[in-house]
């Protein structure tokens, strides 16, 4: 019966680890590998999840060999793998290791060492439990020893939702799927200026800016529609490359209008630059200036993008 308990506990750990890596930490590990390999290799979500899960399982087997915990205390042998996986996630850029993580990790490590000693002593003491009770007791204890560290260590080491959204957005842009960025984290109001910059850039290059600008939370000024601010940071992308893709020379200009001046004269970037300029005016509420600029780039009719059309309707109703 204890063999069945060990199989079920191992299966639980392997499945939980793979799902955690594949569905939740893939983007974070993509950034970690990109940083460690200096962009020369890229993380694959499926292969990475399989390989890391396999390594974690091999570490578990090594701990069994070292501690001898093959029966009682079997669940403890997964702790080093759980701890190492949490440390791997913490290798990401912009990491702020919480004091709570350090305290919990240290405490659990001490409890692990004590548990190894305790269960090794217990293993030599015979019990009179029935086989059925022994299975239930062993399975309950082992799963508890696995689940508690997973919740505490993986939970405390994980990045914020905003960080996940930023990485997912950057990966989509790198993959040429900028149209999908607007849907990343759409149901949360948690944002920072870096995420907003990624969303605005993606909407601009995919022609969605005029129709979708105010469907996202806006925490910037009009001057910040271009990703030039010191509080805008990228994890995978390069600021200058993004600006040049918009037709903007990073070295020229101090205002949005000055930076977009050259892009507005180029046929291949004129429309994107116009949308960014008009959006910056709407964000700042500069309706009069918006009214002057709009006819330069759009025919004033019902085919106007949603928010440009609404601005025109508002100007007409205010007259």
C-alpha positions, -999 to +999 in steps of 0.1 A: +000+000+000+029+024+007+041+018-028+007+030-041+010+061-019+045+068-033+033+065-069+003+088-063+025+114-045+051+113-073+024+116-100+009+146-082+043+163-080+052+157-116+018+168-129+018+199-107+053+209-117+046+205-154+014+225-153+030+252-132+058+255-157+038+251-189+008+272-182+021+299-158+059+302-157+067+298-194+069+335-200+091+341-170+115+313-179+116+327-214+130+359-200+154+341-176+169+320-205+170+351-227+190+369-200+213+340-192+220+331-229+222+368-239+195+363-265+214+336-283+189+308-275+152+309-267+131+290-242+104+266-256+074+263-233+068+226-240+103+213-241+114+235-212+085+223-190+093+187-198+131+190-192+128+210-160+101+186-146+125+157-154+154+174-137+132+181-106+122+144-106+159+133-108+167+156-079+139+139-059+154+105-067+188+118-055+173+130-022+158+096-017+192+079-022+208+103+003+182+104+030+168+068+026+132+081+030+115+055+009+085+049+032+076+073+060+085+109+052+086+102+015+069+135+008+099+154+022+121+142-007+103+166-030+112+197-010+146+204-025+131+203-060+103+227-050+128+251-034+151+250-065+122+257-088+112+288-068+148+300-069+149+295-107+119+317-111+136+344-090+164+347-116+142+369-137+152+406-142+136+433-120+132+408-092+126+421-057+130+391-034+105+395-006+116+392+030+086+369+035+101+345+009+135+345+026+119+338+060+096+311+047+123+294+026+147+294+056+121+281+080+110+253+056+146+243+050+152+239+087+120+220+090+131+198+061+164+189+078+146+182+111+120+162+092+146+140+076+162+133+110+128+126+126+115+103+099+147+084+098+142+076+135+106+068+129+113+044+101+128+019+125+097+018+147+072-009+137+035+001+135+003-020+138-018+000+114-040-019+089-028-017+053-058+005+043-052+029+072-015+029+064-022+039+028-045+067+037-022+080+064+009+078+042-009+095+013-023+123+034+011+131+051+030+129+018+006+152-001+007+177+028+045+177+027+043+185-010+014+209-012+024+233+017+059+241+003+044+245-032+018+270-021+043+290+000+074+289-021+060+291-056+034+317-045+060+340-028+086+337-056+061+343-085+061+376-104+031+400-103+003+397-128+016+429-144+050+413-149+034+383-165+014+405-188+044+425-199+064+394-208+035+378-227+030+411-246+066+414-255+067+377-267+037+383-289+053+414-304+085+394-311+064+367-328+047+393-350+013+389-332+009+425-320-029+424-327-032+399-297-015+421-272-047+441-264-063+410-250-034+402-225-046+410-190-077+426-204-098+417-173-075+433-148-069+470-139-034+463-127-010+481-150+023+500-151+037+524-177+057+497-194+026+476-200+006+506-212+035+515-236+034+479-250-003+481-255-003+514-272+026+504-295+008+472-304-024+490-312-006+515-333+013+491-355-018+469-359-041+498-368-063+494-337-053+526-318-082+549-329-108+522-322-093+507-290-073+533-271-097+539-243-107+503-239-075+500-217-067+518-185-047+549-193-021+559-167+001+581-190+001+616-204-001+623-241+037+628-244+041+591-233+024+575-262+059+568-275+080+544-252+107+570-244+101+576-207+127+566-181+100+547-162+093+525-192+114+493-193+114+463-216+125+427-207+130+413-242+125+442-267+148+471-274+135+506-271+153+520-301+141+492-323+105+498-314+109+535-321+125+529-354+097+505-364+074+535-359+096+557-381+110+576-351+147+585-347+154+581-310+180+609-311+157+635-325+130+656-308+119+665-273+081+663-277+058+637-293+051+659-322+088+666-328+097+629-326+068+620-350+076+647-375+098+626-397+075+595-395+046+617-406+064+625-438+071+588-447+044+569-466+051+537-447+048+552-412+025+582-418-007+565-407+007+549-376+024+582-366-008+601-372-028+578-349-002+582-322-002+620-325-040+622-325-042+598-295-017+618-275-039+649-280-070+630-269-053+617-238-043+652-228-078+666-237-064+690-263-095+689-284-089+722-303-054+710-314-070+676-322-095+693-345-067+711-364-046+679-369-074+654-377-083+666-412-046+663-422-048+625-420-085+615-421-116+624-441-142+636-417-170+610-421-185+579-404-155+558-413-134+575-387-120+552-360-143+550-330-126+574-305-117+599-332-153+599-344-166+603-308-143+633-303-157+649-335-193+643-323-184+659-290-170+689-307-201+693-328-224+689-298-205+716-279-209+742-306 
